[in-house]
Amino acid sequence: MAVLLQVNYTPNPQPGSQAEASRLASAEYLARNVAGLQWKVWIGSTAENLRGGIYLFDDMASARAWGEGKLRERLAANGGTNISVIYFDVDDKLSAITRAPIASAHIAA
């Protein structure tokens, strides 16, 4: 069963170009090094001074390996605070009906 991981945090203020370069490097790292990751949607709210992500993982073990492993370490190293990590089971059948971008291997018949 697919697992959704929601992460929110308060970012460290950085100049725009430095922050963009840091996020680009993080995206490349995630794409190559995080086992079980299907995708990540990058989110942010300037008004609330929040950033985060919505990740889809193949399974809970992969989600927890990232969420309880290097994720917090990497965010804290870049000055992130107030880190919130929440795991959700994905209802594959209902998600398929509403066209969620979930790999067909996870869609229940």
N, C-alpha and C positions, 0 to 999 in steps of 0.2 A: 504494500500500500504506500502510495506517495505521501510525503510529509512536507508541510509548509512550515518554514521557519520565518518568523517576523522579528526583526531587530530594529530598535530605535536607540538613538544616542544623541547627546549634545556634542557637537563638534568643537574642536579647538579652532579659534579664529586664525585663519591663515590668509595670506594674500591670494587673490583669485587664481593666478597662474600656478602657484605652488599647490593649492588645494586641487586644482584640476589635474595636475601632473600626478599627484598622490592617488587620486581616484582612478586615473587611467592605469597606473601601475598595479593597483589593487584588482581592477577588472581583469587584467592580463594574468595576474597570479591566480585568481579564482578559476578562470577558464582552464588553466593548465594543471592545477594542483589540488583541487578539492574533490575528493572521491565522492561519487554518488550525486553530485550537483547537476541538475538538469538545466536550470536557469536561475537568474537573479534579476529582479526589477529594482533599480536604484531609486530611492525616494528621498524627498527632502522638503522642508518647510522653512523658508526664510523667516516668515512671521513668527513661528514658534521656536526658531533656532534648533531645529531637529534635522537629523539625517537618519538614514537607515536603509533597510532592504527587505524585500520579500523574496525568499529563496524557495525553490522546489527541489526536494531531494528524492532519491529513489526509495529510501526507507528511513526509519527512525534512527538506526545505528549510524548511518552516514550523516544525518542532520545533527545528531548529538556529538558526533566526533568533531564536527566543525564548530557548532555552537558552544560547546563546553571546552573546546581546545584552543586553536589559534585565533579564533575570532576575537575574543575579549583581549587577548594579548596584543593583537595587531591594532585594534581600536585604541586601547590605552596607550600604546607606544606613539600613536599619532595625536595624543591629547584628548581623545574622546572620553566623556564622562556620562554618568547616568545611563549606563548601558542596560537595556531591557531585551531579553531573549525569550521568546515564547514559541512553543511547538504546537502545531495543529495537525490532526489527521485530516486527510483530504477525502471527501466523499466523491469517489471517482464517477459513480453513475450520474449523480446530479450535476457534477461539474461538466461531464460530457454533454449533457443536455444544454447547458448554458455556454458551450463552446470554450471552456477553459483550455489553455494551452498545455495540456498534460499528455505525455507520451502515450500512444495507443496501447502499449504493453501494460499500462496500469488501469485501463478502462475495463471494468467488469462487464461481462457479456449479459 
